[in-house]
């Protein structure tokens, strides 16, 4: 029976774009920062990227995303914290924190990805893993971050 369940999950993932699956994997890896050591997370990322059939390019992107988030975690968290309206960073759920970390990374460090794409992808992940309210919350925070912290060139994409 577990093999059938795994097949269903893999079929479900095939309906999503490879880039979306890559972002979900990075989100899940960032989520684990709270619980696991770096090597365990990298092992997870490697194995999961094979299980969800990421392309070689997106597998490399997932690793780069995750490594850059980890390397810049303090800066990313400070940006998120400054853009929370009437909310405290320490009160964020790990799911919201992980989604915001991923999307903030993409808004700040990925120059060729349009702002709207980063925000829309984050909202979709929030709807799937959090709640409808989570999607609205993530949208509001990321909109503030995009307005204040993205480059002028990125705003023109």
N, C-alpha and C positions, 0 to 999 in steps of 0.2 A: 504493500500500500504506500509506503513512503515514496517509492519511485513514481507512482502515479501523481502524487502531490507535487513532486519536484517537476515533473513534466508539465503540469498545469501552470506552475509558477513560471517555467521557462517560456511556455507559449504566451502567457500574459506579458512577459517582458518583451517578446518579439513584436508586440503591437506598439511598443514605445520606440522612439528614435534612439539611435545609438548614443547621441549626445545627452539625451535625457537620462538614459540608463547610466551613463558615465557620471552625471551630476548626482543621481541618487546614490551611487556607490561612494562618491566623495562625501556626501551628506552622512551616510552610514558610518564612514570611517571617521569623520570629524566627531560624530556622536560618541564614538568609542574613546575619544581623548579623555573623557571623564572617568573611564573605567579600566583601560588597558594601557600597556606600555607600547612604545613606538613600534618595536619589532613585531609584536602580536598584531597590531593594526596593519602593518605593511604585509604581513602574511595573509591576513583577511582580504586586503585589497587585491593582492595578486590572485588568490584563489577565486574570489568572487568575480573578478574581471573575466576569468575564463568561463565560469559558470553562466554568466549573462551574455557571453559571446560579444564582448567589446572588440571593436576593430583595434589593430595595433596602435593606430594614431590615438584613439580615445583611451586606450589602456595607458599610454605614455602621458596623455593629458591628465588622467585621473591621478597618477603618481605626482606629476608636477603640481597640480592643484593642491593636493593634500600636503606635500612637502612645503609649499609656499605658505599655506595657511598656518602650518605648525611653526615655521620660521618667523612669521609675522603676527602670531596670535595676539601678542600684547597690543600692538598697534590696531589690529582689526577689532579687538574687544573694546579698545578706547573709542574708536569711531562709532561702534554700535552704541556704547554707553552714552556718548554725547548726543545721540540722535533719538534716544528713547524719550517720548513725551509722557510725562507723569508716570514713569515706570522706573524701576531700579534694576540694573543689570543682574544683580545677584538673585532676583526673584524670577528671572526668565526660566522657563522649562528648558531642559536639555535639548529637546526637539527644536524649540524656537531658536535657542542659542546656536545650535548647529546649522540650521537653515540660514540664519542671519550671517554666520561666519562664512559660509560658502558663498552666498550672494554678495556680501561685502567684498570678499576677495575678488570675485569676478568683476564687480563694478570698479574696483580700484586698480587691479593688476592685469586684467585682460583687456587690452586696448582695442581689440578688433571685434569684441562682442557688444552689440548694441545694448543700451541700458534697458530697454523694454524687454529684450530676450532674457536678461539676467533676472529681472523682477518677475516676469511671467513664469519662468521656470521655478523660481523660489516659491511662488504662490501655489503652483501645481504640487510641488513637494509638500508644502504645508497642508494643502487640502487632503492629500493622500495619507500623510503620517500624523497630522495634528487634527485640525478641525476647520470648518468654514471660518470661524472667528480667527483662527490662527492665520489663515490666508490674508484676511483683512489687516491684522496686526502687522504681519511681515510686510505687506504692501506699504503701509504707512511709514514704517521705519526705513525701508529701503528707498522710498521716494525721497525722504529727507536726506539720506546719505547721498543719493544720486545728485540731488540739487547742490549740495555743499561740497562734495568730495571728488566728483569725477572731473576729468579733464575737459577742456573746451572742445577738443577734437572728438572725444567720445560722445559728447552731447550732440554732435552733428551727424553721428552715424545713423 
